[in-house]
Amino acid sequence: MLSIWRDFLVAAVGALRKPDEHALAEERRRAVERLADTTIREARRDEPEGT
C-alpha cells in the first residue's frame, strides 16, 4: 500500500514540475530571432561602405 502512495506522490510532483513545452518553444523562437537580428546587425556594421 505504501508503494502505491509513493508512486502517486512521485507522479503528482512530476506533473507539477513538468515544464510548459509551449512556453519553452516560444522562448527558443524569441532567442533565435534575437540571435538572427544581432548577427544581421553585426554583418551590416562590418560590411565595407559602397557594397
N, C-alpha and C positions, 0 to 999 in steps of 0.2 A: 504494500500500500504506500509506503514511503517513497518508493521509486516512481510511482505514478505522480505524486505531488511534486517531486523533484523535477520530473520531465515537464510537467505543466508549468512550473515556475521558470524553468530554463526557456521554454517556448515563449512564455509571456514576456520575459525580459528581452529575448531576442527580437520579438516583434516590435517592442518599443524602441529598441536601439537600431533597428534597420534604417539605413539612410534613405532619404527620399530620392529615388532614382531620377525623377523628373527634374528636381532642383539641381542635382549633380550634373545632369546633362546640360541644363541651361547655363550653369556656371562654366562648364567646359567650353560651351559655344561662345560665351562672352570672352573668356580668356583667349580663345583662338582669334576672335575678332580684334581684341586689343593687340595681340602679337602681330597680326597682319597689318594693322594700322601703323604700329611702331616701325615695322620693317619697311613699309612703303615710305613713311616719312623720312627715315634714315637714308633710304636709297635715293630719294629725291634731293635730299640735302647734299649727299656725296656726289651727285651727278654733276659733271662739268657743265658750265654755262654754255648755252647755244646748241644743246642737243635735245 
